[in-house]
Amino acid sequence: MLSYQHIYHAGNPADVQKHALLAWLLDYMTAKDKPLTYMETHSGRGLYQLDAPEAVKTGEAAAGIARMEQGFAPDHPYRRCLDAVRKVAGPAAYPGSPLIAGLLLRPFDKIVLAELHPREHAALREAMSSVYADIRREDGLAMALSMCPPTPRRGVLMIDPSYEVKDDYDRLPSVIGSIARKWPVGVIMLWYPILTGGAHRPMLERLVAAHPDALRHEVHFAPVRPGHRMVGSGMFVINPAWGMAEEAARISALFNA
């Protein structure tokens, strides 16, 4: 359960999909002068160096951010986050979703981050040291259930498990359903991998049946290395913002280029 470290996968094609869509959403929501809450259940370390031995070993960023970055306009919020992080942490730096939130949200917004892995939790605290955030070492799904509905009620929940625990696929639809009932105005974002074995399909069938108006966005890509089972990734978004489907389509076009 605590073995997963995202540094091996940072900046891969799935990260590009997830982080670009999240950055667009937070940029859209902060256009209104109303406070919001951002919560994340599986935060990771927040900041990654793509020239670290772990990242170089897998080479996943080469198929992701290195290939697709120029497809985003300089004023796209995702590109703005990349530029801001590299200016401070060097040209190989890559922001995870907590740092993207920290860069795009405002001082009066609330950020609550959960991460169980001890080393990842310590690194997350360091990465977020310049941003006020409530950083917790606890089960993120339990945290979200206990916090919802949050104050401010307007906000976003990012759920991004490693799916190393096999019952995640079975557990998530019921947990998300409970959160959505407690927090009907919240934007709930679930990331999932698309594997050759199709492990995500029963979970998605349950989610679609329970939340027919949600946005389901999937991208497909070649395995980043021989034998790799991930051939795509998806985002399931309850209460998507206006215009989010169009932004998702623009992101899809980068994968098809």
MOCORFEN-V18717 format. One record per pair of residues at least 4 apart in sequence whose ideal C-beta (glycine too) atoms are under 7 Angstrom apart, sorted by the first residue. I is the first residue (numbers start at 1). J is the second residue. Records with the same first field share a line. If there is no record, write none. Layout:
# MOCORFEN-V18717
I=J  J
This chain:
# MOCORFEN-V18717
1=164  165
2=116  117
3=164
4=162  164
5=120
6=10  44  96
7=48  52  54  55
8=54  55  57  58
9=58  60
10=15  48  50  55  61  94
11=15  48  50  60  61  64  65  94
12=60  61  63  64  224
13=17  63  64  221  255
14=18  193  233
15=19  64  65
16=20  64  65  68
17=21  219  233  235  251
18=22  97  160  191  235
19=23  78  97  100
20=24  72  78  251
21=25  217  235  247  248  251
22=26  97  100  158  189
23=27  77  78  81  100  104
24=28  77  247
25=29  156  187  241  244
26=30  101  104  105  156
27=77  104
28=241  243
29=36  241
30=104  105  106
34=154
35=108  109  152
36=109  152  154  155  156
37=110  150  152  155
38=101  105  109  110  111  155  156
39=112  144  147  150  157
40=97  98  113  114  140  158
41=114  140  141  143  144  159
42=115  140  160  161  162
43=98  113  114  115  124
44=96  115  120  124
45=96  120  123  124  127
46=96  98  99  123  124  127  128
47=85  89  93  95  96  99  127
48=55  94  96
49=92  93
50=55  61  92  94
51=55  56  92
52=56
53=57
55=61
58=225
59=224  225
60=64  224
61=65  66
62=66  67
63=67  224
64=68
65=69  94
68=254
69=82
71=254  257
72=76  78  79
73=79
74=79
75=80
76=80
77=81  104
78=82
79=83
80=84
81=85  95  100  103  104
82=86  95
83=87
84=103
85=89  93  95  99
86=90  91  93
89=93
95=99  100  103
97=101  158  160
98=102  113  124  128
99=103  127  128
100=104
101=105  111
102=111  128  131  133
105=109  111
110=152
111=131  133  134
112=134  147
113=124  133  135  136
114=136  138  140  143
115=120  121  124  137
116=137  138  139
117=121
118=122
119=123
120=124
121=125  137
122=126
123=127
124=128  135
125=129  135
128=133  135
136=143
138=142  143
139=143
140=144
141=145  175
142=146
143=147
144=148  157  179
145=175  178  179
148=179  182  183  186
149=153  182  183
150=155
153=185
154=185
155=186
156=187  189
157=179  186  188  189
158=189
159=189  190
160=191
161=168
163=168  169  193
167=171
168=172
169=199  200  202  203
171=175
172=176  190  203
173=177  203  206  207  210
174=178
175=179
176=180  188  190  207
177=181  210
178=182
179=183  188
180=184  188  211  238
185=239
186=239
187=237  238  239  240  241
188=238  239
189=235  237
190=236
191=233  235
192=200  233  234  236
193=200  230  233
194=200  218  220  230  231  232  233  234
195=199  229  230
196=229  231
197=229
200=204  234
201=205
202=206
203=207
204=208  236
205=209
206=210
207=211  236
208=212  216
211=238
214=236  237  238
215=237  240  244  245  248
216=234  236
217=234  235  248
218=232  234
219=232  233  252  255
220=231  232  255
221=231  232  255
223=228  230  231
224=228
237=244
240=244  245
243=247
244=248
245=249
246=250
247=251
248=252
249=253
252=256
253=257
